[in-house]
Amino acid sequence: MSLLTPEISQALVAAFGNQAVDKLAAMAGGRSGALLLSLSVAGSDYVLRKVDPARPQHQVRLEREFACMAIAAERELAPRLLYSDVANGIAIMAHIHGGALGRTPQHIERAARTLRHLHDGPAFPAGARLADIVAYFDGRLREKNGVGLPGRLTDIMAEIEFATARFACSAPCHNDLNPTNILETADSIFLIDWETACMGDPFLDLAQLGVFNFPGREQREALLASYLARAPIELECARMVLARVQALGFYAAGFALFAALSGAANEVEVVPLVMSDLLALLGAQQGRVAPALVAASLAAEMEREWASNECSVARQLMLS
């Protein structure tokens, strides 16, 4: 099948005029299902991203996503944006030849500066609440296989949302800072895939970085202190404790839905791994780890942390 559909051809002409498009090729995409194409024009490399318009709430979601992406690109937090077409779900941006974010103290400080720059910027459009997104995932799973998300995941997410309601929409946030959405170059960190971006709690962005990129407790504490540029107060530590549980739940829900929709889930009971073993397996096998195993392990970690005394104290402080 030709990659040059009428909509894509129109987008290329709008972005580049009559200049020759070279090296057009499909790229491996993430779990969003968007079509990604790499191309070169006049010696510069670009990426074309096309979202499936059949996806639920396509128009409303894309208007928000493209608005957030444009703001982030203007502030050099996202790749330079050359062209966007909400109606057809197409964006063309500079191709960032970056690698995975490192995990040294210097990388922690760099990531903290990047998030401060994002959160201090112009407001993003409002978007869905995190608990609503997880509830939507739960509904999709029930439609697919009659079984929703594991354990008490949706209940816990709703309880945390209630406890943190006063911080719900305080800054422009990315809301999906998994390693595939972060590209590091020699000079900068770029964030991609702005599908869930909106006004939100900046501590959730920090907590998401702490799930996969900076999983150690000392790393997470250093990230928070670097982000604040000072030692955190008790309330801020409590926010981070609850935000971590939210981040674990969000990714557990996402991986569970991905497993079901891709046919990767099966009837065999999955035995969850402890977090250190899961991260080691993900590092060794990269994209080959069964998403159902990732979902179950993240959900188990979420429930463990939710049941901890640290989390109980944080809830009481947030509600006081």
Secondary structure, 3 states (H helix, E strand, C coil): CCCCCHHHHHHHHHHHCCCCEEEEEECCCCCCCCEEEEEEECCEEEEEEECCCCCCCHHHHHHHHHHHHHHHHHCCCCCCEEEEECCCCEEEEECCCCECCCCCHHHHHHHHHHHHHHHCCCCCCCCCCHHHHHHHHHHHHHHHHCCCCCCCHHHHHHHHHHHCHHHCCCEEECCCCCHHHEEECCCCEEECCCCCCEEECHHHHHHHHHHHCCCCHHHHHHHHHHHHCCCCCHHHHHHHHHHHHHHHHHHHHHHHHHHHHCCCCCCCCCCCCCHHHHHHHHHHHHHHCCHHHHHHHHHHHHHHHHCCHHHHHHHHHHHC
